[in-house]
Amino acid sequence: MTTSTQKNVVIIGGGSPALSITDASLICRARAGQPSALPAAYRVVLVEQNDFAIHLPALVRAVVLPGSENDKLTGRLTQGTVFPKGSRHRLICPAKVLALREGSVLLDTEFEGSCELPFERLVIATGATQAPPLRPAPGSTLEDYRELLRAVQADMGAAESILIVGGGAVGVEVAGELSHHYPGKKVTLVHSRPRLLLTSDSAPRKPGAEGFAYAPTPEWVGESLGEQLVARGVNVALGERVVFPTGTVTNKDEWDGRTGKLGRTQAIPLTSGDIVEADYIFASPGNAPNSALVATVDPKATSSGGHVLVDGEFRVQSDKPALARVYALGDVASNAGRKTAGLANYEAYYASRAIVAHVKAHEADREEKAPVYTAPDLRSIVVPLGDGTGENIGAGVLDLRWLGVWAAPRWIIRWFAKDYFVRHFHTLFKGSDEYR
Ligand SMILES: Cc1cc2nc3c(=O)[nH]c(=O)nc-3n(C[C@H](O)[C@H](O)[C@H](O)COP(=O)(O)OP(=O)(O)OC[C@H]3O[C@@H](n4cnc5c(N)ncnc54)[C@H](O)[C@@H]3O)c2cc1C
């Protein structure tokens, strides 16, 4: 165990909600004595396995456009970039949490003389798993990851015919970026559902249901995006799946199931019997909650979809001692609503309030209670197709609650399309050192 006498609020994962929590004035920035401040005996300890954080929304351009990997969409995680000088809070990075134990986590790296890090509270903010390049591989360095992005940009730039598998928001945006930046390139988007953006999670949420579901996107948004892509020359195949080979492929003329750069044009079969000719396959099959740390301790603490089950105060639902005083939020947790950076940051604000309230109640020997969080199950979504210039710039809706759901005006789509809000990413870094 470490030698520090401070009580730790450990956060696993340095995605944007975790950075928001470390910043949430409620936890780190409130002045001592304010009702929202964490007591002085407590500190935040943030553990992240990669040596950088990333603004994932901008990746759809960073995989296509050469040079965009340098557009401030990544930021180095160091004590000096994350926390102000003199802060008692700590960053352990790069370091991976290997296991949860009762009142401690096991690290793959020593911190203050031990790989066992004790906690008073633990926040699981481990996000989702997704194959690179859509998320960095665990343990990536910023240099490795930039190199990977450059390779993907070069391969897609050189490809004559690109097949995108998956017509959720990411697949659609990548098709938009490709058709915008490479107007002559042959691009095919294959989606298993009858409409773009419609995915397995697109079901209305039933109150009290286990797990979560997205607020459904109005049908016309997916339809409009499909029409705009077709107008750009993209071949959109709906209600189709790519047929991946089941066994070993011995015939060297047949596609062997690999994705990425194929090296030559190959015939890719679809369920209808149609064939797509492609020399590059971009797979965008969605993601899965990264909840293995919790499920290993208690499989019943995760939903059938793999999300960590939490109550209205973000506490993990389990009677296992290793999951006591443990919280979860963001992509890994079962809260309702789209799994977006915006909503995750919103959750971070409420989660930090709950944690501070629980800690204070614990210190005062009172019942641990905080205002119950209700997820805003909003339908807002904005899906740009390229950088916002030209005619077919994308589509979206704004959910104004009791005022209804309205088509997003073109200026909103352009505003987001400009850089996917990379320009705000730096605000998550509260240290004095340059974050890039
Ligand atoms: C391509 C793409 C486009 C997107 N576009 C949008 C968009 O336009 N708008 C929007 O709002 N949202 C968008 N999203 C979704 C948004 O990025 C996520 O909802 C958000 O990042 C969730 O944050 P998180 O912290 O829960 O997970 P993540 O951002 O995945 O962060 C989790 C972190 O935990 C770390 N970690 C995991 N396990 C461990 C461990 N054992 N030890 C240490 N560290 C660990 C990971 O390395 C990672 O840094 C997009 C996502 C992708 C992939």
The ligand as an SDF file (V2000), in Angstrom:
LIG
                    3D

 53 58  0  0  0  0  0  0  0  0999 V2000
  -15.3070    8.1230  -33.5660 C   0  0  0  0  0  0  0  0  0  0  0  0
  -16.1870    8.6660  -32.4770 C   0  0  0  0  0  0  0  0  0  0  0  0
  -16.9650    9.7930  -32.7170 C   0  0  0  0  0  0  0  0  0  0  0  0
  -17.7610   10.3150  -31.7100 C   0  0  0  0  0  0  0  0  0  0  0  0
  -18.5000   11.4540  -31.9740 N   0  0  0  0  0  0  0  0  0  0  0  0
  -19.1580   12.0680  -30.9670 C   0  0  0  0  0  0  0  0  0  0  0  0
  -19.7940   13.3190  -31.1770 C   0  0  0  0  0  0  0  0  0  0  0  0
  -19.8290   13.8240  -32.2910 O   0  0  0  0  0  0  0  0  0  0  0  0
  -20.3770   13.9340  -30.1130 N   0  0  0  0  0  0  0  0  0  0  0  0
  -20.3410   13.3850  -28.8610 C   0  0  0  0  0  0  0  0  0  0  0  0
  -20.8160   14.0210  -27.9090 O   0  0  0  0  0  0  0  0  0  0  0  0
  -19.7880   12.1630  -28.6370 N   0  0  0  0  0  0  0  0  0  0  0  0
  -19.1760   11.5060  -29.6530 C   0  0  0  0  0  0  0  0  0  0  0  0
  -18.5830   10.2860  -29.4410 N   0  0  0  0  0  0  0  0  0  0  0  0
  -18.7680    9.6090  -28.1450 C   0  0  0  0  0  0  0  0  0  0  0  0
  -17.8880   10.1560  -27.0470 C   0  0  0  0  0  0  0  0  0  0  0  0
  -16.5850   10.3400  -27.4920 O   0  0  0  0  0  0  0  0  0  0  0  0
  -17.9490    9.2140  -25.8570 C   0  0  0  0  0  0  0  0  0  0  0  0
  -19.2880    9.1130  -25.4500 O   0  0  0  0  0  0  0  0  0  0  0  0
  -17.1040    9.7260  -24.6940 C   0  0  0  0  0  0  0  0  0  0  0  0
  -15.7550    9.7570  -25.0760 O   0  0  0  0  0  0  0  0  0  0  0  0
  -17.2870    8.8290  -23.4800 C   0  0  0  0  0  0  0  0  0  0  0  0
  -16.3450    9.1580  -22.5210 O   0  0  0  0  0  0  0  0  0  0  0  0
  -15.8180    8.0430  -21.4910 P   0  0  0  0  0  0  0  0  0  0  0  0
  -14.8310    8.7130  -20.6080 O   0  0  0  0  0  0  0  0  0  0  0  0
  -16.9600    7.3270  -20.8930 O   0  0  0  0  0  0  0  0  0  0  0  0
  -15.0250    6.9970  -22.3880 O   0  0  0  0  0  0  0  0  0  0  0  0
  -13.6680    7.1830  -23.1900 P   0  0  0  0  0  0  0  0  0  0  0  0
  -13.5940    8.5030  -23.8410 O   0  0  0  0  0  0  0  0  0  0  0  0
  -13.5320    5.9550  -24.0180 O   0  0  0  0  0  0  0  0  0  0  0  0
  -12.5240    7.1820  -22.0610 O   0  0  0  0  0  0  0  0  0  0  0  0
  -12.2280    6.0440  -21.2960 C   0  0  0  0  0  0  0  0  0  0  0  0
  -10.7780    6.0960  -20.9000 C   0  0  0  0  0  0  0  0  0  0  0  0
  -10.5220    5.0570  -19.9690 O   0  0  0  0  0  0  0  0  0  0  0  0
   -9.2210    4.5510  -20.2020 C   0  0  0  0  0  0  0  0  0  0  0  0
   -9.1640    3.2160  -19.5960 N   0  0  0  0  0  0  0  0  0  0  0  0
   -9.9570    2.1720  -19.8880 C   0  0  0  0  0  0  0  0  0  0  0  0
   -9.6450    1.1110  -19.0970 N   0  0  0  0  0  0  0  0  0  0  0  0
   -8.6350    1.5140  -18.3000 C   0  0  0  0  0  0  0  0  0  0  0  0
   -7.8800    0.8780  -17.2690 C   0  0  0  0  0  0  0  0  0  0  0  0
   -8.1070   -0.3930  -16.9070 N   0  0  0  0  0  0  0  0  0  0  0  0
   -6.8990    1.5810  -16.6350 N   0  0  0  0  0  0  0  0  0  0  0  0
   -6.6400    2.8730  -16.9960 C   0  0  0  0  0  0  0  0  0  0  0  0
   -7.3300    3.5220  -17.9710 N   0  0  0  0  0  0  0  0  0  0  0  0
   -8.3120    2.8570  -18.5930 C   0  0  0  0  0  0  0  0  0  0  0  0
   -9.1240    4.5570  -21.7290 C   0  0  0  0  0  0  0  0  0  0  0  0
   -7.7800    4.5170  -22.1600 O   0  0  0  0  0  0  0  0  0  0  0  0
   -9.8240    5.8600  -22.0710 C   0  0  0  0  0  0  0  0  0  0  0  0
   -8.9150    6.9380  -22.1560 O   0  0  0  0  0  0  0  0  0  0  0  0
  -17.7890    9.6970  -30.4360 C   0  0  0  0  0  0  0  0  0  0  0  0
  -17.0290    8.5530  -30.1980 C   0  0  0  0  0  0  0  0  0  0  0  0
  -16.2290    8.0280  -31.2040 C   0  0  0  0  0  0  0  0  0  0  0  0
  -15.4070    6.7840  -30.9360 C   0  0  0  0  0  0  0  0  0  0  0  0
  1  2  1  0
  2  3  1  0
  2 52  2  0
  3  4  2  0
  4  5  1  0
  4 50  1  0
  5  6  2  0
  6  7  1  0
  6 13  1  0
  7  8  2  0
  7  9  1  0
  9 10  1  0
 10 11  2  0
 10 12  1  0
 12 13  2  0
 13 14  1  0
 14 15  1  0
 14 50  1  0
 15 16  1  0
 16 17  1  0
 16 18  1  0
 18 19  1  0
 18 20  1  0
 20 21  1  0
 20 22  1  0
 22 23  1  0
 23 24  1  0
 24 25  2  0
 24 26  1  0
 24 27  1  0
 27 28  1  0
 28 29  2  0
 28 30  1  0
 28 31  1  0
 31 32  1  0
 32 33  1  0
 33 34  1  0
 33 48  1  0
 34 35  1  0
 35 36  1  0
 35 46  1  0
 36 37  1  0
 36 45  1  0
 37 38  2  0
 38 39  1  0
 39 40  1  0
 39 45  2  0
 40 41  1  0
 40 42  2  0
 42 43  1  0
 43 44  2  0
 44 45  1  0
 46 47  1  0
 46 48  1  0
 48 49  1  0
 50 51  2  0
 51 52  1  0
 52 53  1  0
M  END
$$$$
